[in-house]
Amino acid sequence: MMKYMWFVVLLTLVFSPFVYAQNKGDYGVLLAEGITHLEKKDLAAALQRFEAALKADPKGVEAHYYLGVSHARANRDDVAEGHFEEALSLDRTFVPARFDLGVLYYQTRKDDKAIAAFNAVEQIDPQRAKVHYYQGVIRRRNGKKTEGGAKLKRAVEIDPGLEVALQFQTAAAHYEAGALDSARAAFQKVVNLSPDGELSESARALMNKIDTLSKDEKRWAFSASLGFQYDDNVVLDSGNVPLPSGITEKDDLLGVVYLTGKYRWLKKDLWNGDLEYRFYQNMHLESSLEDFNIQDHHLKFSVQRQIAEHELGLAYEFQYASLGGESYLSAHRIGPVFHYRHSVGHFTIFDYVYGMKDFKNITPFFSSNTVRDVDAHQLGFTHYTAFGDQGNVYAGYHYEMEEAGDSQDEDDWSYDGHRLKLGAVLPPWAKWVLSLEGVFQRRDYDHVNSQSLNAARSDDDLLFIAVLSHPVTEHTTLSVQYLYEQNDSNIPVFDYARNIAGLVLTAEF
């Protein structure tokens, strides 16, 4: 038995070099066949050959590298990354794996890892032009324009052929930022530099898309809504036009009219400008409440500029409201707005608004209304997350402050407040769209209220709104609306609760 075992060992020692040599020969053949299939874009056959090559030589650096390349082309990024890392664990100086790993990180927006990989390649091969190219592109899209520009310039100096790729990247950056005029000019330059190149084909396709968008873009929009509402506790407040002592504890049926119009007066490269108008009118059917019909006008002027994927704007708004046909309120609001896009479907709006409200006296009901004149401040944010098909959820917080004058009557209207908002628009189901919103507002007034002997007013206001909509025709939508509001105050005269149900038909043009 011992002689037999030694005989097996001897045979293994004698023939193993030949088996290894045969496996190495198979490895090289399989690797070459895989590369041929990869060049023909036959990924399935290429993967089969590279897997077989890896079995022939489990420590084959090249097999791991080409498996990474193949999986990357099949959009299996995690698998590709694993093979690149395995190739580098076998040979830390294998430049192709390090470079392609950097490209993979660049494509998946892992910019810190990509820069680290390209820096390592640069130390080994400083004349590799595409390393400088990717370093420049990454720095530029992260706002480091000077550093990025220097790297891109170096890339073109080493390899002038990269000028076309650089120009295409510039055009794509303008396109993604919404600067379509600049994007089209840059894409045209790509075509001029390389009329028959692969990138020129993509540039022409995007130029055609820009032309279609520019042709189809409508610079104005208009909508009109008519409806009825039932209010079980008429509070003389449209949400935008608060009235003092405006709680009637009466129910009523109202007709309502909404008109909105919008015109894009500026559309050029990274700049947009809009002019908006909104009109609201309610009409009480009960004759004793006709003096409290509200008419409300809003005119808004805004300008915005794209900054990479984000947007910075400035908005001014003028409001004029009448009560029972008499001038009741004029107000001005102005402030910056910043839209910060975290990723596709996730963005946050930060805003600050400074405003002035100028109330008018109306006899006999509101003969001392001017004591309510205030300077107003609002600062906060709202975050939106998209989901499903056209659905989104949002949440926000705003700090609010209103400052009135110094007299005893004016003291009643100065407060600090906090407003929390939660909402959702659910994806359409059989064309039905449900939107929900809840708002909680806390208002702490600064001084002892004239309706109390020794207490400063403090209110907790809860508002819930639900709207269920369904299209009637291509341009009209029918909506069922419900609103619940409850205001709890430490001063009983300001306590109230109300329910409003409505049916509104909207036409859009």
C-alpha positions in Angstrom: 0.0 0.0 0.0 2.8 2.4 0.9 4.5 1.6 -2.4 1.3 2.5 -4.3 1.0 5.8 -2.5 4.6 6.7 -3.3 3.9 5.8 -6.9 1.0 8.3 -7.1 3.0 11.0 -5.6 5.8 10.4 -8.0 3.5 10.5 -11.0 2.0 13.8 -9.7 5.4 15.4 -9.4 6.4 14.2 -12.8 3.3 15.3 -14.7 2.1 18.4 -12.8 4.3 20.8 -14.7 2.8 19.5 -18.0 -0.7 19.9 -16.6 0.0 23.4 -15.4 1.5 24.3 -18.7 -1.5 22.9 -20.5 -3.8 25.0 -18.2 -1.8 28.1 -18.9 -2.1 27.4 -22.6 -5.8 27.0 -22.2 -5.9 30.3 -20.1 -4.3 32.3 -22.9 -6.5 30.8 -25.6 -9.7 31.4 -23.6 -8.6 34.9 -22.7 -8.0 35.7 -26.4 -11.4 34.2 -27.4 -13.1 36.2 -24.7 -11.6 39.5 -25.9 -12.7 38.8 -29.4 -16.3 38.2 -28.3 -16.1 41.3 -26.1 -15.0 43.4 -29.1 -18.0 42.0 -31.1 -20.3 43.0 -28.1 -21.3 39.4 -27.5 -21.2 39.7 -23.7 -22.7 36.2 -23.0 -19.9 34.4 -25.0 -17.2 36.7 -23.6 -18.3 36.0 -20.0 -18.3 32.3 -20.7 -14.7 32.4 -22.0 -13.4 34.6 -19.2 -15.0 32.4 -16.5 -13.4 29.3 -18.1 -10.0 31.2 -18.2 -10.4 31.9 -14.5 -10.9 28.2 -13.8 -7.8 27.4 -15.8 -5.8 29.9 -13.7 -7.7 31.0 -10.5 -5.0 33.7 -10.0 -5.4 35.1 -13.5 -5.2 38.9 -13.1 -6.3 39.5 -16.7 -9.3 37.1 -16.4 -10.6 39.1 -13.3 -10.0 42.3 -15.2 -12.0 41.3 -18.3 -14.8 39.8 -16.2 -15.0 43.3 -14.5 -15.1 45.0 -17.9 -17.8 42.6 -19.2 -20.0 42.9 -16.1 -19.6 46.7 -16.2 -20.9 46.8 -19.8 -23.9 44.7 -18.6 -24.6 47.3 -15.9 -23.8 44.8 -13.1 -21.7 47.4 -11.3 -21.2 45.6 -7.9 -20.0 42.4 -9.7 -17.7 44.4 -11.9 -16.2 46.3 -8.9 -15.5 42.9 -7.1 -13.5 41.6 -10.1 -11.5 44.8 -10.5 -10.7 44.7 -6.8 -9.7 41.0 -7.0 -7.4 41.8 -9.9 -5.7 44.5 -7.9 -5.4 42.3 -4.8 -3.3 39.9 -7.1 -1.3 42.8 -8.6 -1.6 46.3 -7.1 0.3 47.8 -10.1 -2.1 46.4 -12.8 -3.0 49.8 -14.2 -6.0 48.8 -16.5 -8.0 47.5 -13.5 -7.2 50.6 -11.4 -8.2 52.9 -14.3 -11.5 51.0 -15.1 -12.4 50.9 -11.4 -12.0 54.7 -11.4 -14.3 54.9 -14.5 -16.9 52.7 -12.7 -16.8 54.9 -9.6 -17.2 58.0 -11.9 -20.2 56.5 -13.6 -21.9 55.6 -10.3 -21.0 59.1 -8.9 -18.7 57.8 -6.2 -16.5 60.8 -6.9 -14.1 60.5 -3.9 -13.3 56.9 -4.7 -12.9 57.7 -8.4 -10.5 60.5 -7.7 -8.4 58.2 -5.4 -8.3 55.6 -8.2 -7.3 58.1 -10.9 -4.6 59.6 -8.6 -3.1 56.2 -8.1 -3.0 55.6 -11.9 -1.4 59.1 -12.4 1.5 58.2 -10.1 2.2 55.1 -12.2 1.4 56.6 -15.7 1.3 60.4 -15.6 1.0 60.6 -19.4 -2.3 58.8 -19.5 -4.5 61.5 -21.0 -7.9 60.0 -19.9 -6.8 60.1 -16.3 -6.5 63.9 -16.5 -9.7 64.0 -18.4 -11.8 62.2 -15.8 -10.1 64.1 -12.9 -11.1 67.3 -14.7 -14.7 66.2 -15.4 -15.2 65.1 -11.7 -13.8 68.3 -10.3 -15.9 70.4 -12.7 -19.1 68.7 -11.8 -18.3 69.3 -8.1 -18.0 73.0 -8.6 -14.2 73.2 -8.8 -14.2 74.8 -12.2 -10.6 76.2 -12.1 -9.0 72.9 -11.0 -11.2 70.9 -13.4 -10.4 73.2 -16.3 -6.7 72.9 -15.7 -6.9 69.1 -15.7 -9.0 69.0 -18.9 -6.6 71.3 -20.6 -3.8 68.9 -19.7 -5.7 66.0 -21.1 -6.1 67.6 -24.5 -2.4 68.7 -24.5 -1.4 65.0 -24.1 -4.1 63.7 -26.5 -5.7 66.3 -28.9 -8.2 63.7 -29.8 -9.9 64.2 -26.5 -11.1 67.6 -27.5 -14.3 66.1 -29.0 -15.0 64.2 -25.8 -14.4 67.3 -23.7 -16.7 69.4 -25.9 -19.4 66.7 -25.6 -19.1 66.8 -21.8 -19.4 70.5 -21.8 -22.5 70.3 -24.0 -24.0 67.5 -21.7 -23.4 69.7 -18.6 -25.4 72.6 -20.2 -28.1 70.2 -21.3 -28.5 68.7 -17.8 -28.6 72.2 -16.3 -31.4 73.2 -18.6 -29.3 75.7 -20.6 -30.6 74.4 -23.9 -29.3 77.3 -26.1 -25.8 76.8 -24.8 -26.1 73.0 -25.0 -27.2 73.1 -28.7 -24.3 75.4 -29.6 -21.8 73.1 -27.8 -23.3 69.9 -29.5 -23.0 71.6 -32.9 -19.3 72.2 -32.1 -18.9 68.4 -31.4 -20.4 67.7 -34.9 -18.1 70.3 -36.5 -15.0 68.7 -34.8 -15.8 65.1 -35.7 -18.7 64.8 -38.3 -18.4 61.0 -38.6 -17.6 60.2 -34.9 -19.7 58.2 -32.5 -20.1 61.2 -30.2 -21.4 63.3 -33.1 -24.2 60.8 -33.7 -25.3 61.3 -30.0 -24.8 65.1 -30.4 -27.1 65.2 -33.4 -29.8 63.2 -31.5 -29.7 65.6 -28.6 -29.8 68.6 -30.9 -32.9 67.2 -32.4 -34.4 66.7 -29.0 -33.6 70.3 -28.0 -35.2 71.6 -31.2 -38.3 69.5 -30.5 -38.5 70.8 -26.9 -38.1 74.4 -28.0 -40.8 74.0 -30.6 -43.3 72.3 -28.3 -42.6 74.4 -25.2 -45.6 76.6 -24.3 -44.7 79.8 -22.6 -48.1 80.4 -21.0 -50.7 78.5 -19.0 -54.2 79.4 -17.9 -56.8 77.6 -15.7 -60.3 78.5 -14.5 -62.2 76.8 -11.6 -65.8 77.1 -10.7 -67.5 75.3 -7.7 -69.6 75.3 -4.6 -68.5 74.8 -1.0 -70.5 74.1 2.2 -69.0 75.7 5.3 -70.5 74.6 8.6 -68.9 77.5 10.6 -68.2 80.5 8.5 -64.8 82.0 9.5 -64.2 85.1 7.5 -60.8 84.1 6.4 -59.7 82.9 2.9 -56.5 81.5 4.3 -54.7 84.6 2.8 -57.0 87.3 4.1 -57.5 87.0 7.9 -60.2 89.0 9.4 -60.4 90.2 13.1 -63.3 88.8 15.1 -64.3 87.0 12.0 -66.1 83.9 13.5 -69.8 83.9 12.8 -70.8 80.4 13.9 -73.1 80.2 11.0 -73.2 77.7 8.2 -73.6 78.7 4.6 -73.2 77.6 0.9 -70.7 79.5 -1.2 -69.9 79.8 -4.8 -66.2 80.1 -5.5 -64.2 81.2 -8.6 -60.4 80.6 -9.1 -58.4 82.0 -12.0 -54.7 81.5 -12.6 -52.4 82.6 -15.4 -48.7 82.1 -15.9 -46.3 83.5 -18.5 -42.6 82.7 -18.9 -41.2 86.0 -19.9 -37.6 84.9 -19.8 -36.2 81.6 -21.2 -32.5 81.8 -22.0 -29.7 79.4 -21.2 -29.5 79.1 -17.4 -32.1 81.8 -16.7 -35.9 81.6 -16.3 -38.4 84.3 -15.5 -42.1 83.9 -14.7 -45.1 86.2 -14.3 -48.1 84.8 -12.4 -51.6 86.0 -11.6 -54.1 84.4 -9.3 -57.7 85.5 -8.6 -60.1 84.2 -6.0 -63.7 85.2 -5.4 -66.3 83.7 -3.0 -70.0 84.6 -2.9 -72.1 83.8 0.1 -75.7 82.7 -0.7 -77.0 84.0 2.6 -77.8 87.7 2.2 -76.7 88.6 5.7 -73.1 87.5 4.8 -72.9 89.3 1.4 -70.8 92.1 3.0 -68.2 89.5 3.7 -67.6 88.3 0.2 -63.9 88.2 -0.4 -62.1 89.1 -3.6 -58.4 88.4 -3.7 -55.7 89.2 -6.3 -52.1 88.0 -6.4 -49.4 89.1 -8.8 -46.1 87.4 -8.6 -42.8 88.2 -10.5 -39.9 85.8 -10.2 -36.5 85.1 -11.8 -34.4 81.9 -11.4 -30.9 80.8 -12.4 -29.7 77.2 -12.7 -26.6 76.5 -10.7 -25.4 73.0 -11.8 -28.4 70.8 -10.8 -29.8 73.4 -8.4 -31.7 76.6 -8.8 -31.5 80.0 -7.1 -34.3 82.5 -7.5 -35.8 85.7 -6.3 -39.6 86.3 -6.1 -41.7 89.4 -5.5 -45.5 89.2 -4.8 -48.2 91.8 -4.5 -51.6 91.1 -3.0 -54.7 93.1 -3.0 -58.0 92.0 -1.3 -61.4 93.6 -1.0 -64.2 92.8 1.5 -67.8 93.4 0.4 -66.5 95.5 -2.5 -64.4 97.7 -0.3 -60.6 97.9 -0.1 -59.4 95.7 2.8 -55.7 94.7 2.4 -52.6 95.3 0.3 -49.4 93.4 0.9 -45.9 93.0 -0.5 -43.6 90.0 -0.2 -40.1 89.5 -1.4 -37.4 87.0 -0.8 -34.9 84.4 -2.2 -35.7 80.8 -3.0 -33.1 78.0 -3.3 -34.0 74.6 -4.9 -31.4 72.0 -3.8 -31.5 68.7 -5.8 -30.1 65.9 -3.8 -30.7 63.2 -6.4 -33.3 62.2 -9.0 -36.7 62.5 -7.2 -35.3 64.2 -4.0 -35.0 67.9 -3.6 -35.4 70.6 -0.9 -36.7 74.1 -1.2 -35.2 76.7 1.2 -36.9 80.1 1.3 -37.0 83.4 3.2 -39.7 86.0 2.7 -40.0 89.5 4.0 -43.4 91.1 3.8 -45.5 94.1 4.7 -49.3 94.0 5.3 -51.3 97.2 5.1 -54.9 96.8 6.4 -57.7 99.3 5.6 -60.5 100.5 7.8 -64.0 99.5 6.8 -67.0 101.0 8.6 -69.0 99.9 10.4 -67.5 96.4 10.8 -63.7 97.0 10.9 -63.3 100.7 11.7 -59.9 100.3 13.4 -58.4 97.7 11.2 -55.2 99.6 10.5 -53.8 98.6 13.9 -53.1 95.2 12.3 -50.4 96.6 10.0 -47.3 94.3 10.4 -43.9 93.6 9.0 -43.6 89.8 8.5 -40.7 87.4 8.2 -40.8 83.7 7.2 -37.8 81.3 7.0 -37.8 77.6 6.4 -37.6 74.6 4.1 -39.7 71.9 2.5 -38.3 68.6 1.3 -39.9 66.5 -1.5 -39.4 62.9 -2.4 -41.0 61.4 -5.5 -42.3 57.8 -5.6 -44.3 55.6 -8.0 -45.8 57.2 -11.1 -46.1 60.9 -10.4 -46.5 60.5 -6.7 -44.6 62.5 -4.0 -44.4 63.1 -0.3 -43.2 66.2 1.4 -42.5 67.7 4.8 -41.4 71.1 5.9 -40.8 73.6 8.7 -41.1 77.4 8.8 -40.4 79.9 11.5 -42.7 82.9 11.3 -42.7 86.3 12.9 -45.0 89.3 12.6 -44.2 92.7 14.1 -46.9 95.3 14.6 -46.7 98.8 16.1 -46.1 99.9 19.7 -49.6 100.9 20.8 -51.7 98.8 23.1 -54.1 97.8 20.3 -51.2 97.1 17.9 -49.6 94.8 20.5 -52.4 92.3 19.9 -50.9 91.3 16.5 -47.2 90.7 17.1 -46.2 87.1 17.4 -43.6 84.4 16.8 -44.8 81.2 15.2 -43.7 77.7 14.1 -45.4 75.9 11.2 -45.0 72.2 10.4 -46.4 70.8 7.1 -46.8 67.2 5.9 -48.3 66.1 2.6 -48.6 63.5 -0.1 -49.8 63.2 -3.6 -50.6 59.5 -4.3 -49.8 58.0 -7.8 -52.9 57.9 -10.0 -55.2 54.9 -9.6 -57.7 54.4 -12.4 -57.0 58.1 -13.2 -58.1 59.1 -9.7 -55.5 61.3 -7.8 -55.7 61.8 -4.1 -53.7 64.6 -2.4 -53.5 65.0 1.4 -51.9 67.8 3.5 -51.7 68.5 7.2 -50.5 71.8 8.7 -49.8 72.5 12.4 -49.1 76.1 13.4 -48.2 77.4 16.8 -48.4 81.2 17.4 -47.2 82.8 20.6 -48.1 86.5 20.8 -45.8 88.9 22.4 -48.1 90.9 24.7 -51.1 90.7 26.9 -54.1 90.5 24.7 -56.8 93.2 24.9 -59.4 90.4 25.2 -57.8 89.2 28.4 -56.9 90.8 31.7 -53.4 89.3 32.2 -52.7 86.7 29.5 -50.8 86.9 26.2 -52.6 85.0 23.4 -51.3 81.6 22.4 -52.9 79.6 19.5 -52.5 76.1 18.2 -54.0 75.8 14.7 -54.5 72.5 13.0 -55.5 72.3 9.3 -56.2 69.2 7.2 -57.0 69.2 3.5 -57.9 66.3 1.2 -58.6 66.6 -2.5 -59.8 63.7 -4.8 -59.6 64.5 -8.5 -60.5 62.8 -11.8 -60.2 64.0 -15.4 -63.5 64.7 -17.2 -62.1 65.6 -20.6 -58.6 66.2 -21.9 -58.6 69.7 -20.4 -61.0 69.5 -17.5 -60.8 67.9 -14.0 -63.5 67.4 -11.4 -62.3 67.6 -7.7 -64.0 66.7 -4.5 -62.5 68.8 -1.6 -62.6 68.5 2.1 -61.1 70.9 4.7 -61.0 70.6 8.5 -59.6 73.4 10.7 -59.4 73.7 14.5 -57.9 76.7 16.3 -57.3 76.2 20.1 -56.5 79.3 22.0 -55.9 80.2 25.6 -58.4 83.0 25.0 -61.8 81.5 24.4 -63.0 84.1 21.9 -60.4 82.9 19.4 -61.4 79.2 19.6 -63.2 77.7 16.6 -63.5 74.6 14.4 -64.9 74.3 10.9 -65.6 71.8 8.2 -65.7 72.7 4.5 -66.8 70.4 1.7 -66.6 71.4 -1.9 -67.0 70.3 -5.6 -64.9 72.2 -8.1 -64.6 71.9 -11.9 -61.2 73.1 -13.4 -60.4 73.8 -17.0 -56.8 74.1 -18.1 -55.4 75.6 -21.3 
